[in-house]
Amino acid sequence: KNEVEQSPQNLTAQEGEFITINCSYSVGISALHWLQQHPGGGIVSLFMLSSGKKKHGRLIATINIQEKHSSLHITASHPRDSAVYICAARSNTGNQFYFGTGTSLTVIP
Amino acid sequence: KAGVTQTPRYLIKTRGQQVTLSCSPISGHRSVSWYQQTPGQGLQFLFEYFSETQRNKGNFPGRFSGRQFSNSRSEMNVSTLELGDSALYLCASSFGLRQVYEQYFGPGTRLTVT
């Protein structure tokens, strides 16, 4: 059983669409991270959150601690948003990271 | 500030050999974490170092080891390489161990074991 589950695995959207990626986790966490990985491997940390909601430009991340669920939203999606988005939970016991399998997003012009 | 750097970027080794990968964190960052990424297993946490001490360890065999130097630079070593060790190895640095600190990833070292 994976400690972190993401859905969907693959997502294709038309430019301008609103996109939601979901993440559920089963471990107690101190923080939940959303990462973006472009072809070639480079990873960028988008959000780190432990409660509530954060917003950076067109990206919004929310977390519900009671339900152990987080969502990443992209408003007005653009082809440059095409990437793999990975959810990572930082355990509050042992402090290690558990990763989701990633959501591969393709935004078509 | 310069970002996290990893060397080498690409490496080809033969089964049974050993390999050492290097990670230089962002200046001022004292925590370095290592991750393995494979198509089958995705991203997996290897270990985390802070102030030259291993603070956390993932579920990897003892063939995987690491260390951190007084200037916060870190190395990881894999001995007796297996085909399954072929992966992208990423390191990330942060200012400290506390969860409030953001992690910054390096570009990775792509290791191929033949």
Backbone of each chain as ProteinMPNN parsed JSONL, in Angstrom:
{"seq_chain_A": "KNEVEQSPQNLTAQEGEFITINCSYSVGISALHWLQQHPGGGIVSLFMLSSGKKKHGRLIATINIQEKHSSLHITASHPRDSAVYICAARSNTGNQFYFGTGTSLTVIP", "coords_chain_A": {"N_chain_A": [[0.854, -1.184, 0.0], [0.581, 2.198, -0.903], [1.759, 5.056, 0.755], [1.091, 7.537, -0.135], [-1.264, 8.594, -2.41], [-2.051, 9.512, -5.707], [-4.198, 11.192, -8.012], [-5.555, 12.268, -11.172], [-3.573, 9.733, -12.955], [-2.727, 10.421, -15.476], [-3.361, 13.297, -17.452], [-5.013, 15.213, -19.797], [-5.53, 18.366, -21.131], [-7.289, 21.137, -22.556], [-5.932, 24.247, -23.564], [-6.433, 26.853, -21.266], [-8.281, 25.61, -19.67], [-9.54, 24.688, -16.387], [-7.749, 22.971, -13.976], [-7.509, 20.135, -11.844], [-5.64, 18.325, -9.532], [-5.409, 15.546, -7.457], [-4.503, 14.435, -4.15], [-4.076, 11.972, -1.777], [-3.24, 10.892, 1.501], [-1.838, 8.622, 3.894], [-0.303, 8.713, 6.127], [0.717, 10.347, 9.191], [1.403, 13.753, 8.956], [3.875, 16.367, 8.763], [4.163, 18.255, 6.875], [3.001, 18.951, 3.555], [3.988, 18.579, 0.28], [3.993, 19.977, -2.991], [5.336, 19.196, -6.066], [6.945, 20.018, -9.16], [7.868, 18.55, -12.16], [9.726, 18.824, -15.011], [10.227, 17.565, -18.391], [13.391, 16.01, -18.753], [14.076, 16.128, -16.178], [14.459, 18.069, -14.088], [13.405, 19.275, -10.936], [11.034, 21.316, -9.35], [10.014, 22.887, -6.43], [6.753, 23.584, -5.727], [4.779, 24.184, -3.781], [4.652, 24.197, -0.216], [2.823, 23.046, 2.344], [0.967, 23.012, 5.402], [-1.472, 23.46, 6.368], [-4.706, 24.734, 5.406], [-4.627, 26.9, 2.642], [-2.724, 27.833, -0.236], [-1.482, 30.201, -2.634], [0.027, 30.781, -5.733], [0.356, 32.818, -8.265], [-1.237, 31.42, -10.998], [-1.586, 29.037, -9.765], [-2.982, 27.036, -7.21], [-2.974, 25.599, -4.027], [-4.461, 23.352, -1.791], [-5.189, 21.982, 1.438], [-6.641, 19.482, 3.465], [-6.496, 18.6, 6.573], [-7.875, 16.913, 8.33], [-9.218, 15.164, 6.616], [-7.071, 14.122, 5.314], [-6.145, 14.931, 2.759], [-5.16, 16.575, -0.218], [-5.229, 19.107, -2.726], [-4.185, 20.23, -5.929], [-4.621, 23.0, -7.885], [-4.866, 24.357, -11.131], [-5.429, 27.289, -12.689], [-6.749, 28.638, -15.732], [-5.141, 27.099, -17.636], [-2.021, 26.505, -19.362], [0.063, 25.655, -22.167], [2.746, 25.613, -21.254], [2.473, 24.669, -18.717], [2.568, 21.989, -18.892], [3.776, 19.103, -17.555], [5.097, 16.835, -15.058], [3.398, 16.4, -12.061], [3.991, 16.097, -8.684], [3.076, 14.814, -5.596], [4.132, 15.058, -2.259], [4.541, 13.755, 0.945], [5.616, 14.753, 4.069], [6.605, 12.932, 6.681], [5.515, 13.027, 10.095], [6.668, 11.483, 11.943], [9.782, 10.299, 12.199], [10.362, 11.826, 10.018], [10.723, 11.481, 7.279], [10.247, 11.544, 3.65], [7.363, 10.689, 1.719], [6.339, 9.783, -1.474], [3.953, 10.51, -4.051], [2.955, 8.87, -7.109], [2.889, 10.585, -9.169], [1.385, 12.899, -11.493], [0.898, 13.12, -14.827], [0.676, 15.83, -16.79], [-0.656, 17.2, -19.705], [-1.05, 19.998, -21.628], [-2.899, 21.154, -24.205], [-2.529, 23.327, -26.959]], "CA_chain_A": [[0.0, 0.0, 0.0], [1.337, 3.416, -0.941], [1.393, 6.038, 1.763], [0.567, 8.701, -0.856], [-1.939, 8.23, -3.656], [-2.401, 10.659, -6.529], [-5.068, 10.97, -9.163], [-5.364, 11.105, -12.036], [-2.188, 9.468, -13.341], [-2.499, 11.197, -16.696], [-4.391, 14.305, -17.646], [-4.842, 16.058, -20.974], [-6.469, 19.473, -21.049], [-7.184, 22.203, -23.542], [-5.439, 25.499, -23.004], [-7.469, 27.666, -20.651], [-9.117, 24.823, -18.756], [-9.23, 24.607, -14.96], [-7.24, 21.619, -13.733], [-7.372, 19.722, -10.448], [-4.916, 17.083, -9.247], [-5.717, 15.179, -6.08], [-3.506, 13.675, -3.399], [-4.506, 11.457, -0.479], [-2.109, 10.296, 2.204], [-2.286, 7.817, 5.036], [0.593, 8.908, 7.265], [0.663, 11.649, 9.839], [2.37, 14.592, 8.256], [4.226, 17.687, 9.254], [3.996, 19.152, 5.727], [2.658, 18.337, 2.286], [4.667, 19.333, -0.779], [3.683, 19.765, -4.402], [6.536, 19.371, -6.877], [6.74, 20.003, -10.605], [9.043, 18.011, -12.846], [9.661, 18.955, -16.462], [11.07, 16.615, -19.119], [14.794, 16.324, -18.477], [14.265, 15.716, -14.792], [14.553, 19.097, -13.056], [12.249, 19.367, -10.033], [10.822, 22.59, -8.676], [9.04, 22.816, -5.359], [5.72, 24.583, -5.958], [4.136, 24.55, -2.529], [4.813, 23.414, 0.998], [1.746, 23.517, 3.21], [0.573, 22.154, 6.522], [-2.882, 23.732, 6.631], [-5.343, 25.774, 4.616], [-4.561, 27.137, 1.206], [-1.701, 28.762, -0.707], [-1.687, 30.587, -4.034], [1.133, 31.42, -6.449], [-0.08, 33.07, -9.637], [-2.395, 30.618, -11.41], [-1.588, 27.777, -9.018], [-3.547, 27.061, -5.86], [-2.887, 24.311, -3.328], [-5.262, 23.285, -0.576], [-5.029, 20.763, 2.216], [-7.606, 19.203, 4.52], [-5.751, 17.716, 7.472], [-8.777, 15.901, 8.891], [-9.504, 14.171, 5.586], [-5.793, 13.677, 4.756], [-6.307, 15.138, 1.333], [-4.701, 17.846, -0.752], [-5.477, 19.312, -4.146], [-3.458, 21.27, -6.653], [-5.453, 23.542, -8.948], [-4.235, 25.278, -12.086], [-6.45, 28.051, -13.403], [-6.34, 29.118, -17.06], [-3.958, 26.287, -17.955], [-1.223, 26.918, -20.512], [0.972, 24.569, -22.57], [3.964, 25.559, -20.451], [2.175, 23.934, -17.479], [2.757, 20.559, -19.157], [4.842, 18.583, -16.684], [4.618, 15.856, -14.077], [3.184, 17.016, -10.757], [4.201, 15.063, -7.681], [2.694, 15.136, -4.227], [5.053, 14.424, -1.318], [4.164, 13.956, 2.338], [6.728, 14.649, 5.014], [6.073, 12.269, 7.865], [5.81, 13.678, 11.374], [7.442, 10.535, 12.744], [10.888, 9.867, 11.35], [10.689, 12.996, 9.204], [11.088, 11.205, 5.892], [9.277, 11.874, 2.628], [6.688, 9.682, 0.921], [5.971, 10.431, -2.727], [2.989, 9.956, -4.963], [3.532, 8.398, -8.369], [2.92, 11.683, -10.122], [0.338, 13.118, -12.496], [1.475, 13.678, -16.049], [-0.262, 16.792, -17.372], [-0.372, 17.756, -21.03], [-1.987, 21.05, -21.99], [-2.874, 21.303, -25.671], [-2.894, 24.712, -27.365]], "C_chain_A": [[0.889, 1.233, 0.0], [0.821, 4.382, 0.108], [0.763, 7.271, 1.126], [-0.019, 8.237, -2.183], [-2.33, 9.491, -4.397], [-3.363, 10.254, -7.621], [-5.351, 12.3, -9.854], [-3.884, 10.861, -12.321], [-1.787, 10.295, -14.549], [-3.665, 12.142, -16.914], [-4.049, 15.119, -18.882], [-5.918, 17.124, -20.945], [-6.249, 20.43, -22.215], [-6.692, 23.47, -22.842], [-6.608, 26.314, -22.459], [-8.333, 26.921, -19.646], [-8.624, 24.925, -17.319], [-8.877, 23.151, -14.649], [-7.148, 21.35, -12.244], [-6.641, 18.389, -10.376], [-5.093, 16.797, -7.766], [-4.643, 14.298, -5.457], [-4.111, 13.262, -2.068], [-3.33, 10.762, 0.188], [-2.606, 9.586, 3.458], [-1.407, 8.003, 6.266], [0.306, 10.243, 7.936], [1.747, 12.521, 9.247], [2.687, 15.866, 9.035], [4.07, 18.705, 8.133], [3.69, 18.329, 4.478], [3.273, 19.214, 1.192], [4.068, 18.995, -2.131], [4.924, 20.129, -5.205], [6.159, 19.329, -8.353], [8.021, 19.517, -11.26], [8.83, 18.091, -14.354], [10.494, 17.853, -17.112], [12.536, 17.001, -18.975], [15.114, 16.144, -17.02], [14.253, 16.798, -13.746], [13.274, 19.212, -12.237], [12.233, 20.73, -9.375], [9.77, 22.385, -7.605], [8.036, 23.944, -5.551], [5.139, 25.109, -4.655], [4.613, 23.63, -1.417], [3.733, 23.926, 1.938], [1.409, 22.501, 4.284], [-0.87, 22.413, 6.922], [-3.383, 24.73, 5.61], [-5.039, 25.764, 3.135], [-3.416, 28.083, 0.902], [-1.899, 29.015, -2.191], [-0.427, 31.245, -4.569], [0.677, 31.608, -7.889], [-1.324, 32.28, -9.968], [-2.5, 29.296, -10.65], [-2.124, 27.984, -7.597], [-3.409, 25.674, -5.262], [-3.696, 24.404, -2.052], [-4.967, 21.987, 0.147], [-6.105, 20.684, 3.276], [-6.966, 18.159, 5.425], [-6.639, 16.589, 8.009], [-9.04, 14.78, 7.88], [-8.238, 13.612, 4.956], [-5.819, 13.762, 3.233], [-5.817, 16.528, 0.942], [-5.031, 17.915, -2.23], [-4.589, 20.418, -4.681], [-4.353, 21.705, -7.807], [-4.606, 24.442, -9.835], [-5.369, 25.986, -12.823], [-5.873, 28.52, -14.738], [-5.065, 28.408, -17.53], [-3.322, 26.714, -19.284], [-0.302, 25.767, -20.893], [2.255, 24.493, -21.742], [3.739, 24.904, -19.078], [2.369, 22.432, -17.659], [3.983, 20.059, -18.408], [4.255, 17.444, -15.864], [4.528, 16.558, -12.726], [3.178, 15.904, -9.706], [3.831, 15.603, -6.309], [3.647, 14.393, -3.289], [4.638, 14.772, 0.108], [5.377, 13.776, 3.232], [6.163, 14.122, 6.324], [6.433, 13.037, 9.132], [6.447, 12.72, 12.375], [8.561, 10.023, 11.85], [11.269, 10.898, 10.312], [11.028, 12.695, 7.75], [9.941, 11.54, 4.946], [8.68, 10.622, 2.005], [6.121, 10.39, -0.303], [4.818, 9.726, -3.423], [3.67, 9.582, -6.27], [3.527, 9.462, -9.455], [1.723, 11.711, -11.05], [0.978, 13.788, -13.684], [0.431, 14.539, -16.738], [0.233, 17.26, -18.73], [-1.449, 18.775, -21.341], [-1.818, 21.344, -23.473], [-3.297, 22.716, -26.057], [-4.243, 24.756, -28.086]], "O_chain_A": [[1.832, 1.328, 0.786], [-0.384, 4.512, 0.322], [-0.012, 7.975, 1.773], [0.649, 7.571, -2.974], [-2.87, 10.427, -3.808], [-3.347, 9.118, -8.095], [-5.384, 13.344, -9.202], [-3.037, 11.684, -11.97], [-0.668, 10.801, -14.638], [-4.811, 11.823, -16.598], [-2.944, 15.647, -19.008], [-7.095, 16.816, -20.754], [-5.158, 20.51, -22.779], [-7.005, 23.718, -21.677], [-7.643, 26.448, -23.112], [-9.043, 27.543, -18.856], [-7.454, 25.209, -17.065], [-9.607, 22.227, -15.009], [-6.757, 22.223, -11.469], [-6.989, 17.441, -11.08], [-4.947, 17.686, -6.927], [-3.97, 13.526, -6.139], [-4.601, 14.104, -1.315], [-2.519, 10.12, -0.48], [-3.66, 9.915, 4.003], [-1.736, 7.5, 7.341], [-0.27, 11.148, 7.333], [2.88, 12.077, 9.059], [1.892, 16.36, 9.834], [3.868, 19.89, 8.398], [4.076, 17.165, 4.371], [3.098, 20.432, 1.184], [3.681, 17.853, -2.38], [5.49, 21.212, -5.053], [5.182, 18.69, -8.742], [9.113, 20.001, -10.962], [7.89, 17.512, -14.9], [11.367, 17.27, -16.468], [12.884, 18.178, -19.063], [16.28, 16.021, -16.646], [14.051, 16.48, -12.575], [12.178, 19.243, -12.796], [13.254, 21.235, -8.908], [8.737, 21.766, -7.861], [8.405, 25.118, -5.541], [5.024, 26.317, -4.451], [4.93, 22.46, -1.635], [3.723, 25.105, 2.292], [1.55, 21.293, 4.093], [-1.434, 21.671, 7.726], [-2.605, 25.479, 5.02], [-5.177, 24.742, 2.463], [-3.149, 29.016, 1.66], [-2.412, 28.164, -2.918], [0.123, 32.153, -3.946], [0.622, 30.643, -8.65], [-2.355, 32.434, -9.313], [-3.428, 28.522, -10.887], [-1.781, 28.939, -6.9], [-3.698, 24.679, -5.926], [-3.632, 25.395, -1.325], [-4.544, 21.007, -0.466], [-6.445, 21.683, 3.911], [-6.903, 16.979, 5.081], [-6.197, 15.446, 8.125], [-9.08, 13.603, 8.238], [-8.324, 12.703, 4.13], [-5.55, 12.789, 2.529], [-6.022, 17.51, 1.656], [-5.103, 16.889, -2.905], [-4.285, 21.396, -3.997], [-4.791, 20.88, -8.609], [-3.748, 25.187, -9.359], [-6.172, 25.346, -13.501], [-4.673, 28.766, -14.861], [-4.044, 29.046, -17.786], [-3.991, 27.21, -20.19], [0.08, 24.977, -20.029], [2.795, 23.404, -21.55], [4.699, 24.619, -18.362], [2.337, 21.683, -16.683], [5.093, 20.549, -18.616], [3.069, 17.133, -15.965], [5.469, 17.227, -12.302], [2.46, 14.911, -9.828], [4.225, 16.704, -5.923], [3.934, 13.217, -3.51], [4.414, 15.938, 0.435], [6.076, 12.765, 3.155], [5.356, 14.777, 6.984], [7.511, 13.623, 9.233], [6.731, 13.095, 13.513], [8.295, 9.374, 10.839], [12.377, 10.86, 9.777], [11.564, 13.556, 7.053], [8.814, 11.787, 5.377], [9.372, 9.628, 1.787], [5.507, 11.451, -0.194], [4.716, 8.5, -3.391], [4.825, 9.938, -6.504], [4.092, 9.265, -10.53], [1.126, 10.678, -11.353], [1.532, 14.882, -13.575], [-0.584, 14.031, -17.215], [1.386, 17.661, -18.885], [-2.636, 18.45, -21.32], [-0.742, 21.729, -23.931], [-4.291, 23.239, -25.553], [-4.693, 25.828, -28.489]]}, "seq_chain_B": "KAGVTQTPRYLIKTRGQQVTLSCSPISGHRSVSWYQQTPGQGLQFLFEYFSETQRNKGNFPGRFSGRQFSNSRSEMNVSTLELGDSALYLCASSFGLRQVYEQYFGPGTRLTVT", "coords_chain_B": {"N_chain_B": [[21.963, 33.953, -5.838], [23.729, 30.921, -6.318], [22.317, 27.857, -7.533], [21.443, 24.526, -6.398], [23.965, 22.236, -7.049], [24.944, 19.353, -8.877], [27.215, 16.733, -9.384], [28.68, 13.965, -11.148], [26.71, 14.873, -14.075], [25.842, 12.878, -15.735], [26.398, 9.376, -15.844], [27.946, 6.302, -16.509], [28.145, 3.036, -15.46], [29.441, -0.211, -14.606], [27.975, -3.314, -13.619], [28.601, -4.329, -10.29], [30.598, -2.492, -9.83], [31.498, 0.499, -7.956], [30.105, 3.71, -7.089], [30.362, 7.242, -6.722], [28.527, 10.065, -5.957], [28.103, 13.605, -6.114], [26.979, 16.48, -4.297], [26.389, 19.875, -4.112], [25.145, 22.161, -1.928], [22.866, 25.006, -1.835], [24.361, 28.074, -0.973], [24.725, 28.579, 2.467], [22.739, 26.844, 3.156], [22.137, 24.034, 5.226], [21.121, 21.539, 5.294], [20.913, 18.528, 3.534], [19.288, 16.413, 1.307], [18.804, 13.218, -0.211], [17.522, 11.57, -3.089], [16.084, 8.881, -4.972], [15.038, 8.283, -8.26], [13.11, 6.275, -10.263], [11.621, 4.79, -13.217], [9.868, 2.727, -12.505], [9.492, 2.74, -9.67], [9.194, 5.367, -9.008], [9.756, 8.435, -7.218], [11.896, 8.104, -4.45], [12.836, 8.399, -1.073], [16.113, 8.65, 0.087], [18.208, 9.425, 2.065], [18.854, 11.9, 4.651], [20.905, 14.601, 5.523], [22.31, 16.627, 8.06], [24.294, 19.096, 9.409], [26.592, 17.443, 9.175], [25.693, 14.99, 10.018], [23.794, 12.03, 9.643], [20.387, 12.268, 9.574], [17.924, 11.213, 8.908], [16.668, 8.262, 7.313], [15.833, 6.42, 4.436], [14.228, 3.467, 3.099], [16.438, 1.699, 2.079], [19.002, -0.588, 0.938], [22.129, -1.379, 2.671], [24.127, -0.887, 0.85], [23.874, 1.581, -0.123], [25.076, 4.618, 0.815], [26.039, 7.619, 2.551], [27.511, 10.871, 3.088], [28.248, 13.941, 4.799], [29.994, 16.945, 4.52], [31.942, 19.428, 6.35], [31.466, 21.818, 5.075], [28.934, 21.594, 4.214], [28.578, 20.333, 1.786], [27.675, 17.31, 0.128], [28.061, 13.796, -0.325], [27.025, 10.831, -1.985], [27.264, 7.32, -1.954], [27.253, 4.361, -3.817], [27.718, 1.025, -3.519], [28.872, -2.029, -5.055], [27.278, -2.151, -7.531], [24.052, -2.686, -8.966], [21.909, -3.698, -11.699], [19.403, -2.621, -11.272], [19.925, -0.286, -9.96], [20.119, 1.712, -11.714], [19.121, 4.915, -12.356], [17.696, 8.201, -11.79], [19.359, 10.3, -9.705], [18.662, 12.51, -7.242], [19.459, 15.433, -5.424], [18.564, 17.573, -2.73], [18.527, 20.721, -1.142], [18.099, 22.47, 1.957], [17.515, 25.157, 4.284], [17.392, 24.355, 6.934], [16.515, 21.657, 9.199], [13.926, 21.742, 10.038], [10.45, 21.516, 9.263], [9.375, 23.781, 8.143], [11.098, 24.81, 6.341], [11.836, 25.363, 2.947], [12.531, 23.095, 0.246], [15.133, 22.843, -2.153], [15.815, 21.648, -5.291], [18.451, 19.889, -6.984], [19.761, 19.381, -10.37], [20.091, 16.716, -10.809], [21.714, 13.477, -11.097], [22.162, 11.283, -13.646], [22.341, 7.931, -13.555], [23.492, 5.114, -15.165], [23.553, 1.683, -15.153], [25.294, -0.963, -16.493]], "CA_chain_B": [[22.604, 32.771, -5.263], [23.783, 29.755, -7.182], [21.423, 26.805, -7.089], [22.046, 23.256, -6.003], [24.677, 21.618, -8.162], [25.254, 17.929, -8.722], [28.188, 16.215, -10.337], [28.516, 14.371, -12.546], [25.315, 14.888, -14.513], [25.585, 11.572, -16.343], [27.414, 8.408, -15.451], [27.689, 4.913, -16.897], [28.977, 2.12, -14.683], [29.208, -1.64, -14.829], [27.549, -4.085, -12.438], [29.665, -4.695, -9.369], [31.432, -1.332, -9.507], [30.907, 1.436, -7.019], [29.993, 5.051, -7.639], [30.191, 8.339, -5.765], [27.869, 11.24, -6.527], [28.355, 14.77, -5.278], [25.938, 17.505, -4.253], [26.753, 21.113, -3.42], [23.889, 22.856, -1.636], [22.835, 26.466, -1.917], [25.154, 28.676, 0.088], [23.957, 28.845, 3.686], [21.889, 25.688, 3.477], [22.884, 23.049, 6.0], [20.485, 20.226, 5.18], [20.932, 17.939, 2.189], [18.561, 15.149, 1.188], [19.034, 12.477, -1.454], [16.368, 10.827, -3.581], [16.256, 8.067, -6.174], [13.842, 8.259, -9.092], [13.1, 5.284, -11.334], [10.29, 4.709, -13.845], [9.01, 1.755, -11.832], [9.231, 3.063, -8.264], [9.009, 6.793, -8.805], [10.707, 9.087, -6.306], [12.025, 7.492, -3.13], [13.752, 9.099, -0.182], [17.289, 7.858, 0.469], [18.632, 9.886, 3.39], [18.961, 13.339, 4.877], [22.026, 14.984, 6.368], [22.32, 17.974, 8.632], [25.484, 19.281, 10.247], [27.491, 16.294, 9.006], [25.108, 13.795, 10.643], [22.603, 11.503, 8.987], [19.252, 12.491, 10.476], [16.81, 10.356, 8.49], [17.083, 7.296, 6.312], [14.761, 5.68, 3.796], [14.301, 2.014, 3.142], [17.376, 1.233, 1.062], [20.032, -1.472, 1.516], [23.351, -0.755, 3.16], [25.021, -0.524, -0.259], [23.69, 3.019, -0.318], [25.567, 5.359, 1.97], [26.322, 9.016, 2.245], [28.16, 11.659, 4.132], [28.203, 15.383, 4.592], [31.224, 17.585, 4.974], [31.738, 20.613, 7.192], [30.963, 22.931, 4.248], [27.583, 21.134, 3.862], [28.568, 19.496, 0.589], [27.358, 15.923, 0.472], [28.299, 12.738, -1.302], [26.419, 9.531, -1.747], [28.038, 6.239, -2.531], [26.571, 3.083, -4.003], [28.719, -0.013, -3.758], [28.406, -3.254, -5.722], [26.145, -1.701, -8.33], [23.156, -3.633, -9.627], [21.199, -3.087, -12.83], [18.267, -1.873, -10.73], [20.357, 1.0, -9.405], [20.01, 2.718, -12.774], [18.1, 5.856, -11.894], [18.06, 9.603, -11.624], [19.599, 10.587, -8.292], [18.447, 13.932, -6.993], [19.651, 15.936, -4.078], [17.857, 18.81, -2.437], [19.049, 21.372, 0.059], [17.244, 23.424, 2.65], [18.254, 25.907, 5.296], [17.488, 23.578, 8.156], [15.766, 20.411, 9.247], [12.53, 21.964, 10.37], [9.567, 21.355, 8.112], [9.008, 25.074, 7.554], [12.08, 25.221, 5.343], [11.616, 24.911, 1.581], [13.613, 22.311, -0.353], [15.525, 23.243, -3.503], [16.379, 20.463, -5.91], [19.465, 19.962, -8.009], [19.333, 18.854, -11.666], [20.153, 15.264, -10.781], [22.736, 12.678, -11.781], [21.539, 10.092, -14.253], [23.254, 6.789, -13.484], [23.138, 3.921, -15.933], [24.383, 0.521, -14.802], [25.201, -1.962, -17.567]], "C_chain_B": [[22.623, 31.66, -6.28], [22.866, 28.683, -6.614], [22.18, 25.586, -6.624], [22.746, 22.652, -7.228], [24.999, 20.171, -7.847], [26.257, 17.532, -9.801], [28.43, 14.735, -10.097], [27.043, 14.405, -12.918], [24.919, 13.534, -15.104], [26.753, 10.647, -16.031], [27.0, 7.026, -15.937], [28.681, 4.029, -16.157], [28.581, 0.682, -15.002], [28.782, -2.29, -13.525], [28.747, -4.462, -11.578], [30.579, -3.537, -9.002], [30.774, -0.502, -8.414], [30.922, 2.825, -7.637], [29.814, 6.061, -6.505], [29.616, 9.538, -6.494], [28.027, 12.397, -5.556], [27.231, 15.787, -5.391], [26.461, 18.708, -3.481], [25.493, 21.92, -3.184], [24.006, 24.355, -1.896], [23.616, 27.02, -0.727], [24.285, 29.026, 1.29], [23.02, 27.716, 4.075], [22.719, 24.621, 4.178], [22.291, 21.647, 5.921], [20.521, 19.768, 3.731], [20.209, 16.601, 2.239], [18.85, 14.527, -0.167], [17.811, 11.645, -1.792], [16.78, 10.019, -4.807], [14.95, 8.094, -6.956], [14.015, 7.248, -10.212], [11.72, 5.242, -11.955], [9.351, 3.784, -13.078], [8.583, 2.149, -10.436], [8.962, 4.537, -8.015], [10.097, 7.363, -7.913], [10.704, 8.37, -4.957], [13.105, 8.213, -2.343], [14.887, 8.157, 0.22], [17.742, 8.217, 1.879], [18.74, 11.399, 3.418], [20.106, 13.596, 5.848], [21.875, 16.422, 6.845], [23.512, 18.058, 9.565], [26.322, 18.018, 10.316], [26.957, 15.003, 9.608], [23.903, 13.327, 9.836], [21.442, 11.571, 9.965], [18.078, 11.575, 10.171], [17.294, 9.435, 7.392], [15.856, 6.607, 5.747], [15.051, 4.196, 3.82], [15.162, 1.468, 1.991], [18.439, 0.351, 1.715], [21.293, -0.711, 1.881], [24.355, -0.393, 2.074], [24.952, 0.98, -0.545], [24.145, 3.736, 0.955], [25.85, 6.795, 1.56], [27.132, 9.647, 3.34], [28.017, 13.129, 3.785], [29.447, 15.995, 5.212], [30.911, 18.871, 5.744], [31.239, 21.812, 6.388], [29.569, 22.624, 3.682], [27.501, 20.368, 2.548], [28.354, 18.043, 0.996], [27.73, 14.995, -0.672], [27.44, 11.544, -0.953], [27.2, 8.487, -2.531], [27.141, 5.018, -2.68], [27.639, 2.058, -4.341], [28.06, -1.205, -4.44], [27.143, -2.98, -6.535], [25.378, -2.855, -8.957], [22.433, -2.908, -10.752], [20.062, -2.197, -12.339], [18.639, -0.55, -10.097], [20.353, 2.094, -10.464], [18.846, 3.638, -12.45], [18.613, 7.275, -12.031], [18.211, 9.841, -10.127], [19.57, 12.096, -8.086], [18.861, 14.284, -5.577], [18.898, 17.252, -3.943], [18.447, 19.421, -1.179], [17.989, 22.286, 0.657], [18.052, 24.067, 3.769], [18.456, 25.077, 6.559], [16.631, 22.338, 8.082], [14.274, 20.633, 9.449], [11.663, 22.011, 9.126], [9.201, 22.671, 7.453], [9.941, 25.48, 6.421], [11.817, 24.566, 3.997], [12.806, 24.08, 1.113], [13.861, 22.788, -1.781], [16.289, 22.079, -4.117], [17.489, 20.797, -6.898], [18.962, 19.325, -9.296], [19.402, 17.333, -11.747], [21.374, 14.691, -11.477], [22.049, 11.45, -12.336], [22.58, 8.989, -14.324], [22.696, 5.633, -14.291], [24.105, 2.816, -15.569], [24.185, -0.546, -15.881], [25.815, -3.292, -17.144]], "O_chain_B": [[21.659, 31.468, -7.021], [22.656, 28.594, -5.404], [23.402, 25.61, -6.475], [22.164, 22.576, -8.31], [25.287, 19.812, -6.705], [26.157, 17.938, -10.959], [28.389, 14.287, -8.951], [26.205, 13.991, -12.117], [23.771, 13.109, -14.973], [27.911, 11.058, -15.964], [25.844, 6.628, -15.794], [29.892, 4.242, -16.216], [27.53, 0.414, -15.586], [29.188, -1.856, -12.448], [29.787, -4.868, -12.096], [31.262, -3.586, -7.979], [29.644, -0.767, -8.004], [31.659, 3.085, -8.588], [29.2, 5.772, -5.478], [30.145, 9.973, -7.516], [28.078, 12.206, -4.341], [26.612, 15.935, -6.445], [26.918, 18.582, -2.345], [24.833, 22.325, -4.14], [25.09, 24.886, -2.141], [23.537, 26.493, 0.382], [23.249, 29.679, 1.157], [22.56, 27.654, 5.215], [23.849, 24.335, 3.783], [22.879, 20.685, 6.417], [20.2, 20.528, 2.818], [20.482, 15.764, 3.1], [19.109, 15.228, -1.145], [17.151, 11.09, -0.913], [17.676, 10.396, -5.562], [13.875, 7.944, -6.376], [14.945, 7.345, -11.013], [10.741, 5.614, -11.308], [8.15, 4.044, -13.015], [7.437, 1.921, -10.05], [8.545, 4.915, -6.92], [11.212, 6.845, -7.857], [9.648, 8.071, -4.399], [14.148, 8.585, -2.881], [14.655, 7.023, 0.637], [17.663, 7.388, 2.786], [18.721, 12.078, 2.391], [20.258, 12.904, 6.855], [21.384, 17.296, 6.131], [23.711, 17.188, 10.413], [26.713, 17.581, 11.398], [27.69, 14.018, 9.7], [23.088, 14.139, 9.398], [21.503, 11.001, 11.055], [17.325, 11.202, 11.07], [18.205, 9.769, 6.635], [14.942, 6.249, 6.49], [15.987, 3.732, 4.471], [14.651, 0.852, 1.056], [18.747, 0.513, 2.896], [21.503, 0.429, 1.467], [25.323, 0.322, 2.333], [25.865, 1.558, -1.135], [23.635, 3.467, 2.042], [25.893, 7.129, 0.376], [27.403, 9.042, 4.377], [27.713, 13.505, 2.653], [29.884, 15.6, 6.293], [29.77, 19.332, 5.779], [30.65, 22.731, 6.957], [29.092, 23.313, 2.781], [26.452, 19.809, 2.229], [28.791, 17.606, 2.061], [27.709, 15.382, -1.84], [27.161, 11.276, 0.216], [27.717, 8.747, -3.617], [26.369, 4.686, -1.781], [28.371, 2.201, -5.32], [26.84, -1.363, -4.4], [26.076, -3.522, -6.247], [25.951, -3.846, -9.409], [22.348, -1.68, -10.768], [19.791, -1.147, -12.921], [17.76, 0.231, -9.733], [20.559, 3.266, -10.151], [17.713, 3.183, -12.289], [19.779, 7.52, -12.339], [17.273, 9.603, -9.366], [20.348, 12.843, -8.679], [18.635, 13.514, -4.643], [18.636, 17.944, -4.927], [18.824, 18.702, -0.253], [17.112, 22.799, -0.037], [19.121, 23.587, 4.147], [19.524, 25.087, 7.17], [16.084, 22.007, 7.03], [13.458, 19.793, 9.068], [12.088, 22.486, 8.072], [8.756, 22.676, 6.305], [9.627, 26.376, 5.637], [11.602, 23.356, 3.919], [13.942, 24.32, 1.522], [12.926, 23.096, -2.52], [17.268, 21.588, -3.555], [17.471, 21.838, -7.554], [17.857, 18.783, -9.324], [18.831, 16.731, -12.656], [21.984, 15.334, -12.33], [21.434, 10.676, -11.602], [23.568, 9.09, -15.051], [21.547, 5.231, -14.105], [25.321, 2.982, -15.661], [23.063, -0.976, -16.149], [25.824, -4.244, -17.925]]}, "name": "protein", "num_of_chains": 2, "seq": "KNEVEQSPQNLTAQEGEFITINCSYSVGISALHWLQQHPGGGIVSLFMLSSGKKKHGRLIATINIQEKHSSLHITASHPRDSAVYICAARSNTGNQFYFGTGTSLTVIPKAGVTQTPRYLIKTRGQQVTLSCSPISGHRSVSWYQQTPGQGLQFLFEYFSETQRNKGNFPGRFSGRQFSNSRSEMNVSTLELGDSALYLCASSFGLRQVYEQYFGPGTRLTVT"}
